Amino acid sequence: MDSITKELLNWIVRRELKRIRLRYELEETVVIPQVDSKSIRLPGLGEVVMEKGKAIRVYRGVANQLANSGWAKMSEEHLTVKDVASMRWLESSEEGLIKLPDFFYLKAVKMTGNKGAKNIEIQNDLQEIIDIRLRKLVKLVFLKEAPTSVLERLQPEELLLYNLLKEALNIWQRELIYSDGGQQSQI
């Protein structure tokens, strides 16, 4: 593969992963304000008066900023080190793909931002989950048609890879068999 093709592939993958991260950040979630009567302007909601303890729905990106400022607590549960370890164990013990929490990779990677021994533990467990699921995903690519129930268990990042690999394999097979270069001329 030449460098231009690699650069193009890299650009496509990065762009699609950014779209997944953006979809995650723009997904609505609930926050519980920790301050009373703060009037703030929120993207997509306009001017909002926050009342202590009264839940409001906001984009996840906004929710993270409110939580970081101490103005609100996010109502959704965060992944823990124990959750990631459990997912690794379940994934390694099951033949098929397990259902991971929505946006699992984004949430797990966010956890690795913390320093310390737990960070290394999370990274190791996360890498093992990725390795196991990648092997299972590659097997799926070779099926004529993967069951919908299995595809529903893929994370958005995995579905991207599955579709890229499946399309590349289909193109390769078509070109190998049906291109002019693959047919013998009749003399």
N, C-alpha and C positions, 0 to 999 in steps of 0.2 A: 504494500500500500504506500503510495507516494505521500510526501509531506502535505501537499494541498488537500488531498483526500482526508488525511488524518486531522488537519486543521478544521475542515468542514464538519467532520464527524464530531470533533470536540466542541465546536460551536453549537451544533444541533443539540447535543446532550446537555451542555451547560444551559442553553436557552430553555429547554424543557424542564430541567431541574429547577430553574428560577421560577418558571410558571407554577410548578408544584408548591414551592415555598410561598409564592404570592397567594395562591389559592388557600393555603394554610393560614396565612396572616389575615386574609380577608374573610375567613369563616367567622360567623358570629359565635360569641360565647357570652356567658353571664358573669358579671362582676358584682360584688357587694361593696358599695361605697363605705369607707371608714371615716369619712368627714361629713359634716352636716352643712347643708345649704351652700355648697360650692357650685357656682354657675360657671360652666366651662363649655367651650365650643368643641364638639367632637365630629370628626369626619363622618359624613353620611347621616348624622343625627342632628346637626346644627347645635343650637344652644341647649344645654341640658343642665338642669338643677339636680345635683347629686344630693340625696338624702341618706344619712347614715343608716345602713342596714337594709335599704330598699334596693333590690336587685334591678340592674339594667342590662340590656343586651347591647354589646358593642363588638366591633371587629377585634379579632384576637390580637392584632398588632397594637391597637389602642389599649386593650385590656392589659397587655404586658407593660405598657408605659404607665398606666394608672397604678398597677401593682408595684412597679419599680419606684414610683414616687411616694408610695405609702398611702395614696388616696383611696385605693380599693384593693380588695382581695379577689382573686380569681376563684370562681366556684368549681371549675373543673379540677379533677384530681390530677396531680402531676405523677409522672413515672418515678419509681424509686429504684434504688440499687437492687433491692429484692425482686421487684417486678422484672427487671431486665434479666436477672439471673434465672428467674422462673421461666421466662420466655425462652432463654437459651436451653434450659433443661427440656422443656416441652418440645421445642423444635428438634432437638437432637434425638428425642425418644420416639417421635412420630414419623411414620413413613411419608405421609403427605404433609402439606403445608398447614400450619396452624393459623388461626385468625389472630393477628396482632392488633393491638389498639390502633385506631385511626391515627395516621401520621406518626407512626411509631418511631421511624428513623429520625425525623425532625425533633421529636421530643427527647429521644435518647441522646442525640448529639448535643442538644441544649444542656443536658445534664453534665456532659463532659467538660463544660466550661468551668466547672468548679475544680479547684486544685486539690491535690492530696491523693492518698492511696486508693480511695474509692473511685477516683477518676480513672485510674489504670484498670481497676477491676471492671468498670462499666465499659471502657474501650475494648478490653479483651472479650467480654461477653458479647458486645455488639459485633465485633469482628467475627466471632464464631457464628453468631446468628446469620450474618451476611453470607459467610462461606457456605453454611448448610443450606440456606434458602437459595443461593445461587446454583448449587448443584441440582436442587430440585427443580428450579426454574428452567435450567438447560434441558432437563428431561422433558419438561412440558413443551418446549419448542419443537421437539421432534414428533410430537403427537400430531396426527392429522387435524384434530380439533380438540382443544383442551376443554374439559367440562366447565361450564359457567360457574358452578359452585366452587371450583378450584381457583378460577381467575378472580372471583370475588374476594378471595383471601389474600391476594397480592396487594402490597402497598403501592401507592402511586408510582414511586420510583422503580419498583419491580415491574409494574405493568408497562412502563416506558421501555425498560430493557427487554422484556418479553416481546413487545411489538417490534422493536428494532431488530432483534435477532430473528424473529419469525419472518419479517419482511425480507431481510438480507438472505435468509435461507431460501425463501420462495423465489426471489430474483435470481439467485445463483443457480437454482435447479432449472428454472425456465430458460435462462441464457445458455446453460450447458446443453440442454436437450433441444431447444427450439430455435436457437440462433443459426444464422447462415453458416457460421464457422463450424457448427456441430453436425451439419448435414453433409453427406457425401454427394458430390455432383454425379449426375447421370451421364455417362459418356457412352 
